[in-house]
Amino acid sequence: MDWIIEERPWNDPAGVALRAAQRAELDARYGSDDHEPGPPPSGDDVSYFVVAQDAGGAPVGCGALRRLDGSSAEVKRMYVVPAARGTGVARAVLTALEDAAKERGWTTLRLETGTLQPDAQRFYRRAGYHEIPLFGSYIGSELSVCFERRLSA
């Protein structure tokens, strides 16, 4: 399947809707809305945000990067609508994020996912990420699993 993956502003309506769908799905999975340690990403701290659309123009996924320091960034708000899962769009969004990180000179991507998200953990492992100790605001969280990948040029 072909997708159009393009950078959008954080407040883009398709992005807002995708992030709301992600939030609702995670709220249901965790049984509450208290499952995100640390500050949520915002338009003030997200360096790069993309929305993926299917061939018909429907938004099917999104992802963001939040800079951590001079050489690393955090993957935030990776989400694919249920109907598009297993099609490769998640990998395409992640590749777009990795390419954007390289363009910015960032050599490391980190991320946090949840203990109740084994599907996400498998996805990141298959994409070359390895589990690391909890970092930043995730230290001490009982709901978090963190991953990292060093990017090659």
Steps between C-alpha positions, in 0.01 A plus 500: 500500500615853436480777754566867498701594805541870549612739764212686658466755779424353842150652495411356158140369526590151370783478753277618783241234409762224477649592836152506657432151360831379642419649839155335506650164407764524773247620758294189425803271510625636833158558654569866579644815350798496738748300294748756370789587729655837437389796297297421189638632174375834376539740212765678707732201536435278198770551237339295224154353449371289211163370390465200268207485258382206296459520121152644547623780728372357829736556795627162621797575724724755663824544691714773651849579620581696815862607533670375815846651456748585224526144373176327592123524473200313632239336280157617611141431398568212263154381408330309220124457474394139562381443142848588363704287741706229339523688171847648553387856565643500854841404366471771233418764765788383719738512202386857428576593861840332487585679175397836650715431806802427281440820302513690829824331603343291774669164537276335758127453528339398827141425583266385771216258457283329754517171684153417366607556139682180397407568138689831508796337676520234227475766229790702639718193552441394138593854391841472667431663836627340820366530850684745725461608862222748562618854425393856582149537635439125456744405777298325770196442280344157541316540167796585276740307280769703321685431178786653304654479156825647376452634150753439226584766247 
